[in-house]
Amino acid sequence: MRLAWDRIVVVLVSAGAWAVVLLAGPHLMHGLRTAPRLLAHAGGRRWQG
């Protein structure tokens, strides 16, 4: 019996991508939502060396 390795790889990569989206998605969305605020806050400070 010959295995279709290309299909197995596609299924594994797809499952891994979905796992990343489901596990890291909320954290990434939170980071993207707060990034402009953090950058604006950091840009508003004056560096005093």
mmCIF file of the N, C-alpha and C atoms, coordinates in Angstrom:
data_MODEL
# 
_entry.id   MODEL 
# 
loop_
_atom_site.group_PDB 
_atom_site.id 
_atom_site.type_symbol 
_atom_site.label_atom_id 
_atom_site.label_alt_id 
_atom_site.label_comp_id 
_atom_site.label_asym_id 
_atom_site.label_entity_id 
_atom_site.label_seq_id 
_atom_site.pdbx_PDB_ins_code 
_atom_site.Cartn_x 
_atom_site.Cartn_y 
_atom_site.Cartn_z 
_atom_site.occupancy 
_atom_site.B_iso_or_equiv 
_atom_site.pdbx_formal_charge 
_atom_site.auth_seq_id 
_atom_site.auth_comp_id 
_atom_site.auth_asym_id 
_atom_site.auth_atom_id 
_atom_site.pdbx_PDB_model_num 
ATOM 1   N N  . MET A 1 1  ? 0.853  -1.194 0.000  1.00 0.00 ? 1  MET A N  1 
ATOM 2   C CA . MET A 1 1  ? 0.000  0.000  0.000  1.00 0.00 ? 1  MET A CA 1 
ATOM 3   C C  . MET A 1 1  ? 0.890  1.246  0.000  1.00 0.00 ? 1  MET A C  1 
ATOM 4   N N  . ARG A 1 2  ? 0.628  2.110  -0.926 1.00 0.00 ? 2  ARG A N  1 
ATOM 5   C CA . ARG A 1 2  ? 1.425  3.327  -1.057 1.00 0.00 ? 2  ARG A CA 1 
ATOM 6   C C  . ARG A 1 2  ? 0.751  4.469  -0.306 1.00 0.00 ? 2  ARG A C  1 
ATOM 7   N N  . LEU A 1 3  ? 1.513  5.155  0.500  1.00 0.00 ? 3  LEU A N  1 
ATOM 8   C CA . LEU A 1 3  ? 0.963  6.288  1.247  1.00 0.00 ? 3  LEU A CA 1 
ATOM 9   C C  . LEU A 1 3  ? 1.081  7.551  0.414  1.00 0.00 ? 3  LEU A C  1 
ATOM 10  N N  . ALA A 1 4  ? 0.086  8.384  0.510  1.00 0.00 ? 4  ALA A N  1 
ATOM 11  C CA . ALA A 1 4  ? 0.114  9.676  -0.170 1.00 0.00 ? 4  ALA A CA 1 
ATOM 12  C C  . ALA A 1 4  ? 0.715  10.697 0.794  1.00 0.00 ? 4  ALA A C  1 
ATOM 13  N N  . TRP A 1 5  ? 2.037  10.779 0.792  1.00 0.00 ? 5  TRP A N  1 
ATOM 14  C CA . TRP A 1 5  ? 2.732  11.628 1.752  1.00 0.00 ? 5  TRP A CA 1 
ATOM 15  C C  . TRP A 1 5  ? 2.386  13.098 1.567  1.00 0.00 ? 5  TRP A C  1 
ATOM 16  N N  . ASP A 1 6  ? 2.132  13.519 0.336  1.00 0.00 ? 6  ASP A N  1 
ATOM 17  C CA . ASP A 1 6  ? 1.798  14.924 0.128  1.00 0.00 ? 6  ASP A CA 1 
ATOM 18  C C  . ASP A 1 6  ? 0.481  15.276 0.805  1.00 0.00 ? 6  ASP A C  1 
ATOM 19  N N  . ARG A 1 7  ? -0.485 14.373 0.777  1.00 0.00 ? 7  ARG A N  1 
ATOM 20  C CA . ARG A 1 7  ? -1.759 14.648 1.469  1.00 0.00 ? 7  ARG A CA 1 
ATOM 21  C C  . ARG A 1 7  ? -1.594 14.631 2.977  1.00 0.00 ? 7  ARG A C  1 
ATOM 22  N N  . ILE A 1 8  ? -0.770 13.729 3.467  1.00 0.00 ? 8  ILE A N  1 
ATOM 23  C CA . ILE A 1 8  ? -0.516 13.668 4.915  1.00 0.00 ? 8  ILE A CA 1 
ATOM 24  C C  . ILE A 1 8  ? 0.152  14.961 5.377  1.00 0.00 ? 8  ILE A C  1 
ATOM 25  N N  . VAL A 1 9  ? 1.117  15.446 4.611  1.00 0.00 ? 9  VAL A N  1 
ATOM 26  C CA . VAL A 1 9  ? 1.813  16.685 4.971  1.00 0.00 ? 9  VAL A CA 1 
ATOM 27  C C  . VAL A 1 9  ? 0.847  17.867 4.936  1.00 0.00 ? 9  VAL A C  1 
ATOM 28  N N  . VAL A 1 10 ? -0.033 17.900 3.927  1.00 0.00 ? 10 VAL A N  1 
ATOM 29  C CA . VAL A 1 10 ? -0.998 18.994 3.836  1.00 0.00 ? 10 VAL A CA 1 
ATOM 30  C C  . VAL A 1 10 ? -1.931 18.985 5.032  1.00 0.00 ? 10 VAL A C  1 
ATOM 31  N N  . VAL A 1 11 ? -2.392 17.819 5.435  1.00 0.00 ? 11 VAL A N  1 
ATOM 32  C CA . VAL A 1 11 ? -3.289 17.725 6.591  1.00 0.00 ? 11 VAL A CA 1 
ATOM 33  C C  . VAL A 1 11 ? -2.572 18.157 7.858  1.00 0.00 ? 11 VAL A C  1 
ATOM 34  N N  . LEU A 1 12 ? -1.325 17.727 8.039  1.00 0.00 ? 12 LEU A N  1 
ATOM 35  C CA . LEU A 1 12 ? -0.583 18.101 9.242  1.00 0.00 ? 12 LEU A CA 1 
ATOM 36  C C  . LEU A 1 12 ? -0.291 19.597 9.290  1.00 0.00 ? 12 LEU A C  1 
ATOM 37  N N  . VAL A 1 13 ? 0.102  20.167 8.158  1.00 0.00 ? 13 VAL A N  1 
ATOM 38  C CA . VAL A 1 13 ? 0.381  21.608 8.124  1.00 0.00 ? 13 VAL A CA 1 
ATOM 39  C C  . VAL A 1 13 ? -0.895 22.396 8.364  1.00 0.00 ? 13 VAL A C  1 
ATOM 40  N N  . SER A 1 14 ? -1.998 21.943 7.782  1.00 0.00 ? 14 SER A N  1 
ATOM 41  C CA . SER A 1 14 ? -3.270 22.628 7.976  1.00 0.00 ? 14 SER A CA 1 
ATOM 42  C C  . SER A 1 14 ? -3.705 22.562 9.441  1.00 0.00 ? 14 SER A C  1 
ATOM 43  N N  . ALA A 1 15 ? -3.561 21.394 10.051 1.00 0.00 ? 15 ALA A N  1 
ATOM 44  C CA . ALA A 1 15 ? -3.922 21.251 11.469 1.00 0.00 ? 15 ALA A CA 1 
ATOM 45  C C  . ALA A 1 15 ? -3.031 22.141 12.340 1.00 0.00 ? 15 ALA A C  1 
ATOM 46  N N  . GLY A 1 16 ? -1.754 22.213 12.009 1.00 0.00 ? 16 GLY A N  1 
ATOM 47  C CA . GLY A 1 16 ? -0.854 23.086 12.768 1.00 0.00 ? 16 GLY A CA 1 
ATOM 48  C C  . GLY A 1 16 ? -1.210 24.553 12.617 1.00 0.00 ? 16 GLY A C  1 
ATOM 49  N N  . ALA A 1 17 ? -1.590 24.950 11.406 1.00 0.00 ? 17 ALA A N  1 
ATOM 50  C CA . ALA A 1 17 ? -1.976 26.346 11.186 1.00 0.00 ? 17 ALA A CA 1 
ATOM 51  C C  . ALA A 1 17 ? -3.238 26.688 11.970 1.00 0.00 ? 17 ALA A C  1 
ATOM 52  N N  . TRP A 1 18 ? -4.213 25.775 11.958 1.00 0.00 ? 18 TRP A N  1 
ATOM 53  C CA . TRP A 1 18 ? -5.441 26.022 12.726 1.00 0.00 ? 18 TRP A CA 1 
ATOM 54  C C  . TRP A 1 18 ? -5.143 26.079 14.224 1.00 0.00 ? 18 TRP A C  1 
ATOM 55  N N  . ALA A 1 19 ? -4.237 25.228 14.698 1.00 0.00 ? 19 ALA A N  1 
ATOM 56  C CA . ALA A 1 19 ? -3.883 25.252 16.121 1.00 0.00 ? 19 ALA A CA 1 
ATOM 57  C C  . ALA A 1 19 ? -3.253 26.589 16.492 1.00 0.00 ? 19 ALA A C  1 
ATOM 58  N N  . VAL A 1 20 ? -2.384 27.103 15.626 1.00 0.00 ? 20 VAL A N  1 
ATOM 59  C CA . VAL A 1 20 ? -1.750 28.402 15.898 1.00 0.00 ? 20 VAL A CA 1 
ATOM 60  C C  . VAL A 1 20 ? -2.798 29.508 15.914 1.00 0.00 ? 20 VAL A C  1 
ATOM 61  N N  . VAL A 1 21 ? -3.718 29.467 14.946 1.00 0.00 ? 21 VAL A N  1 
ATOM 62  C CA . VAL A 1 21 ? -4.754 30.506 14.881 1.00 0.00 ? 21 VAL A CA 1 
ATOM 63  C C  . VAL A 1 21 ? -5.643 30.451 16.118 1.00 0.00 ? 21 VAL A C  1 
ATOM 64  N N  . LEU A 1 22 ? -6.046 29.253 16.510 1.00 0.00 ? 22 LEU A N  1 
ATOM 65  C CA . LEU A 1 22 ? -6.969 29.142 17.640 1.00 0.00 ? 22 LEU A CA 1 
ATOM 66  C C  . LEU A 1 22 ? -6.291 29.438 18.974 1.00 0.00 ? 22 LEU A C  1 
ATOM 67  N N  . LEU A 1 23 ? -5.029 29.054 19.117 1.00 0.00 ? 23 LEU A N  1 
ATOM 68  C CA . LEU A 1 23 ? -4.349 29.269 20.389 1.00 0.00 ? 23 LEU A CA 1 
ATOM 69  C C  . LEU A 1 23 ? -3.760 30.670 20.514 1.00 0.00 ? 23 LEU A C  1 
ATOM 70  N N  . ALA A 1 24 ? -3.164 31.169 19.443 1.00 0.00 ? 24 ALA A N  1 
ATOM 71  C CA . ALA A 1 24 ? -2.477 32.458 19.522 1.00 0.00 ? 24 ALA A CA 1 
ATOM 72  C C  . ALA A 1 24 ? -3.331 33.608 19.003 1.00 0.00 ? 24 ALA A C  1 
ATOM 73  N N  . GLY A 1 25 ? -4.440 33.304 18.363 1.00 0.00 ? 25 GLY A N  1 
ATOM 74  C CA . GLY A 1 25 ? -5.272 34.344 17.769 1.00 0.00 ? 25 GLY A CA 1 
ATOM 75  C C  . GLY A 1 25 ? -5.703 35.432 18.734 1.00 0.00 ? 25 GLY A C  1 
ATOM 76  N N  . PRO A 1 26 ? -6.295 35.070 19.881 1.00 0.00 ? 26 PRO A N  1 
ATOM 77  C CA . PRO A 1 26 ? -6.716 36.124 20.823 1.00 0.00 ? 26 PRO A CA 1 
ATOM 78  C C  . PRO A 1 26 ? -5.553 36.981 21.314 1.00 0.00 ? 26 PRO A C  1 
ATOM 79  N N  . HIS A 1 27 ? -4.397 36.374 21.548 1.00 0.00 ? 27 HIS A N  1 
ATOM 80  C CA . HIS A 1 27 ? -3.242 37.144 22.014 1.00 0.00 ? 27 HIS A CA 1 
ATOM 81  C C  . HIS A 1 27 ? -2.749 38.079 20.918 1.00 0.00 ? 27 HIS A C  1 
ATOM 82  N N  . LEU A 1 28 ? -2.741 37.585 19.682 1.00 0.00 ? 28 LEU A N  1 
ATOM 83  C CA . LEU A 1 28 ? -2.300 38.437 18.578 1.00 0.00 ? 28 LEU A CA 1 
ATOM 84  C C  . LEU A 1 28 ? -3.265 39.595 18.365 1.00 0.00 ? 28 LEU A C  1 
ATOM 85  N N  . MET A 1 29 ? -4.558 39.334 18.444 1.00 0.00 ? 29 MET A N  1 
ATOM 86  C CA . MET A 1 29 ? -5.537 40.406 18.268 1.00 0.00 ? 29 MET A CA 1 
ATOM 87  C C  . MET A 1 29 ? -5.387 41.455 19.366 1.00 0.00 ? 29 MET A C  1 
ATOM 88  N N  . HIS A 1 30 ? -5.151 41.005 20.593 1.00 0.00 ? 30 HIS A N  1 
ATOM 89  C CA . HIS A 1 30 ? -4.957 41.947 21.692 1.00 0.00 ? 30 HIS A CA 1 
ATOM 90  C C  . HIS A 1 30 ? -3.696 42.779 21.452 1.00 0.00 ? 30 HIS A C  1 
ATOM 91  N N  . GLY A 1 31 ? -2.631 42.130 20.983 1.00 0.00 ? 31 GLY A N  1 
ATOM 92  C CA . GLY A 1 31 ? -1.400 42.853 20.708 1.00 0.00 ? 31 GLY A CA 1 
ATOM 93  C C  . GLY A 1 31 ? -1.564 43.856 19.586 1.00 0.00 ? 31 GLY A C  1 
ATOM 94  N N  . LEU A 1 32 ? -2.302 43.474 18.541 1.00 0.00 ? 32 LEU A N  1 
ATOM 95  C CA . LEU A 1 32 ? -2.518 44.405 17.438 1.00 0.00 ? 32 LEU A CA 1 
ATOM 96  C C  . LEU A 1 32 ? -3.407 45.566 17.854 1.00 0.00 ? 32 LEU A C  1 
ATOM 97  N N  . ARG A 1 33 ? -4.325 45.312 18.781 1.00 0.00 ? 33 ARG A N  1 
ATOM 98  C CA . ARG A 1 33 ? -5.222 46.380 19.220 1.00 0.00 ? 33 ARG A CA 1 
ATOM 99  C C  . ARG A 1 33 ? -4.487 47.392 20.090 1.00 0.00 ? 33 ARG A C  1 
ATOM 100 N N  . THR A 1 34 ? -3.558 46.901 20.907 1.00 0.00 ? 34 THR A N  1 
ATOM 101 C CA . THR A 1 34 ? -2.882 47.809 21.838 1.00 0.00 ? 34 THR A CA 1 
ATOM 102 C C  . THR A 1 34 ? -1.577 48.361 21.287 1.00 0.00 ? 34 THR A C  1 
ATOM 103 N N  . ALA A 1 35 ? -1.078 47.822 20.164 1.00 0.00 ? 35 ALA A N  1 
ATOM 104 C CA . ALA A 1 35 ? 0.208  48.285 19.633 1.00 0.00 ? 35 ALA A CA 1 
ATOM 105 C C  . ALA A 1 35 ? 0.203  49.774 19.282 1.00 0.00 ? 35 ALA A C  1 
ATOM 106 N N  . PRO A 1 36 ? -0.815 50.293 18.590 1.00 0.00 ? 36 PRO A N  1 
ATOM 107 C CA . PRO A 1 36 ? -0.787 51.736 18.296 1.00 0.00 ? 36 PRO A CA 1 
ATOM 108 C C  . PRO A 1 36 ? -0.774 52.591 19.559 1.00 0.00 ? 36 PRO A C  1 
ATOM 109 N N  . ARG A 1 37 ? -1.495 52.152 20.586 1.00 0.00 ? 37 ARG A N  1 
ATOM 110 C CA . ARG A 1 37 ? -1.485 52.911 21.842 1.00 0.00 ? 37 ARG A CA 1 
ATOM 111 C C  . ARG A 1 37 ? -0.103 52.905 22.468 1.00 0.00 ? 37 ARG A C  1 
ATOM 112 N N  . LEU A 1 38 ? 0.522  51.708 22.467 1.00 0.00 ? 38 LEU A N  1 
ATOM 113 C CA . LEU A 1 38 ? 1.858  51.617 23.056 1.00 0.00 ? 38 LEU A CA 1 
ATOM 114 C C  . LEU A 1 38 ? 2.859  52.463 22.279 1.00 0.00 ? 38 LEU A C  1 
ATOM 115 N N  . LEU A 1 39 ? 2.765  52.424 20.951 1.00 0.00 ? 39 LEU A N  1 
ATOM 116 C CA . LEU A 1 39 ? 3.684  53.225 20.149 1.00 0.00 ? 39 LEU A CA 1 
ATOM 117 C C  . LEU A 1 39 ? 3.450  54.719 20.346 1.00 0.00 ? 39 LEU A C  1 
ATOM 118 N N  . ALA A 1 40 ? 2.191  55.115 20.437 1.00 0.00 ? 40 ALA A N  1 
ATOM 119 C CA . ALA A 1 40 ? 1.892  56.535 20.660 1.00 0.00 ? 40 ALA A CA 1 
ATOM 120 C C  . ALA A 1 40 ? 2.381  56.976 22.028 1.00 0.00 ? 40 ALA A C  1 
ATOM 121 N N  . HIS A 1 41 ? 2.208  56.096 23.008 1.00 0.00 ? 41 HIS A N  1 
ATOM 122 C CA . HIS A 1 41 ? 2.651  56.423 24.350 1.00 0.00 ? 41 HIS A CA 1 
ATOM 123 C C  . HIS A 1 41 ? 4.180  56.531 24.392 1.00 0.00 ? 41 HIS A C  1 
ATOM 124 N N  . ALA A 1 42 ? 4.860  55.588 23.743 1.00 0.00 ? 42 ALA A N  1 
ATOM 125 C CA . ALA A 1 42 ? 6.323  55.607 23.735 1.00 0.00 ? 42 ALA A CA 1 
ATOM 126 C C  . ALA A 1 42 ? 6.841  56.801 22.931 1.00 0.00 ? 42 ALA A C  1 
ATOM 127 N N  . GLY A 1 43 ? 6.140  57.149 21.855 1.00 0.00 ? 43 GLY A N  1 
ATOM 128 C CA . GLY A 1 43 ? 6.575  58.282 21.052 1.00 0.00 ? 43 GLY A CA 1 
ATOM 129 C C  . GLY A 1 43 ? 6.323  59.603 21.730 1.00 0.00 ? 43 GLY A C  1 
ATOM 130 N N  . GLY A 1 44 ? 5.396  59.651 22.671 1.00 0.00 ? 44 GLY A N  1 
ATOM 131 C CA . GLY A 1 44 ? 5.098  60.891 23.365 1.00 0.00 ? 44 GLY A CA 1 
ATOM 132 C C  . GLY A 1 44 ? 6.112  61.233 24.439 1.00 0.00 ? 44 GLY A C  1 
ATOM 133 N N  . ARG A 1 45 ? 6.833  60.230 24.877 1.00 0.00 ? 45 ARG A N  1 
ATOM 134 C CA . ARG A 1 45 ? 7.843  60.488 25.900 1.00 0.00 ? 45 ARG A CA 1 
ATOM 135 C C  . ARG A 1 45 ? 9.083  61.096 25.283 1.00 0.00 ? 45 ARG A C  1 
ATOM 136 N N  . ARG A 1 46 ? 9.714  61.914 26.048 1.00 0.00 ? 46 ARG A N  1 
ATOM 137 C CA . ARG A 1 46 ? 10.984 62.476 25.609 1.00 0.00 ? 46 ARG A CA 1 
ATOM 138 C C  . ARG A 1 46 ? 12.109 61.724 26.325 1.00 0.00 ? 46 ARG A C  1 
ATOM 139 N N  . TRP A 1 47 ? 13.077 61.309 25.529 1.00 0.00 ? 47 TRP A N  1 
ATOM 140 C CA . TRP A 1 47 ? 14.189 60.584 26.126 1.00 0.00 ? 47 TRP A CA 1 
ATOM 141 C C  . TRP A 1 47 ? 15.147 61.575 26.755 1.00 0.00 ? 47 TRP A C  1 
ATOM 142 N N  . GLN A 1 48 ? 15.428 61.347 28.030 1.00 0.00 ? 48 GLN A N  1 
ATOM 143 C CA . GLN A 1 48 ? 16.336 62.231 28.716 1.00 0.00 ? 48 GLN A CA 1 
ATOM 144 C C  . GLN A 1 48 ? 17.570 61.432 29.117 1.00 0.00 ? 48 GLN A C  1 
ATOM 145 N N  . GLY A 1 49 ? 18.659 61.669 28.406 1.00 0.00 ? 49 GLY A N  1 
ATOM 146 C CA . GLY A 1 49 ? 19.857 60.891 28.659 1.00 0.00 ? 49 GLY A CA 1 
ATOM 147 C C  . GLY A 1 49 ? 20.814 61.687 29.373 1.00 0.00 ? 49 GLY A C  1 
# 
